[in-house]
Amino acid sequence: MIMKKLILLFAALMFSILMYSQKIEVKENSVKFGKETKNALSTTVYYSDIKTVEKEIDKLIKSYKGKASKKKGIILGDNLVIPTLSANVVDVYFSAIKQKTGEIEVNAAFDLGGAYLSSSMHPDQFKRAKDIIKEFAFGITEKGFAEIVKNEENKLKDAEKDFEKLNSKKQSLLDENEDLKSTISKNEKEIEKLTKQMEEQESALKEMKKNFEKMKSEGKKINK
């Protein structure tokens, strides 16, 4: 049972390491937000869930003094103040979609007022927005991975405790066996001593029995 736990723990750690080695990238895509298709920045968040990602999106919006509202899975960040992108306030549409493989696809469409942010029309602003989204995805992924590491560390500690319990039980039995060996050795010596004593007394006992029988026979000869 312990060996099975250790194998599963090792497999989980290896899987986590391989997953974490994937690079977080931000790409430009045409993404559907409800019925409308908008030019957006897309990235992937690992080791998280929709609920956590959406909470982090709300925090991101508020960090730029915007107001967040959600409708049919789409989060609208209204009137964000992002000086590096625009002198005016910016509206940002977010969506978080869970993929079959478990990761979360995050999309963000920046409405600069009359046009959505794109690499062709706004190359400088696009790079800055790309950095924002990449840092956002990396932060959530890093936090999620840290939680996994903590959980695996706790599992490792539990496995080590189980191993120590087994080792302690084994050592206790070994010590008990040593005590039994010592007792057996003492008993064998005592048995050998008693055997010699019995051998010495056996002949004396036979002689006593012989004399006793003889004495009884002599007694039968006594007459009135």
Secondary structure, DSSP 8 states (H G I E B T S, - for coil): -HHHHHHHHHHHHHHHHHHHTS----EEEEEEETTEEEEEEEEEE-S--HHHHHHHHHHHHHHTT-EEEEETTEEEEEEE--TTT-SS-EEEEEEEEE-TTS-EEEEEEEE-SSSB--TTT-HHHHHHHHHHHHHHHHHHHHHHHHHHHHHHHHHHHHHHHHHHHHHHHHHHHHHHHHHHHHHHHHHHHHHHHHHHHHHHHHHHHHHHHHHHHHHHHHHTT---
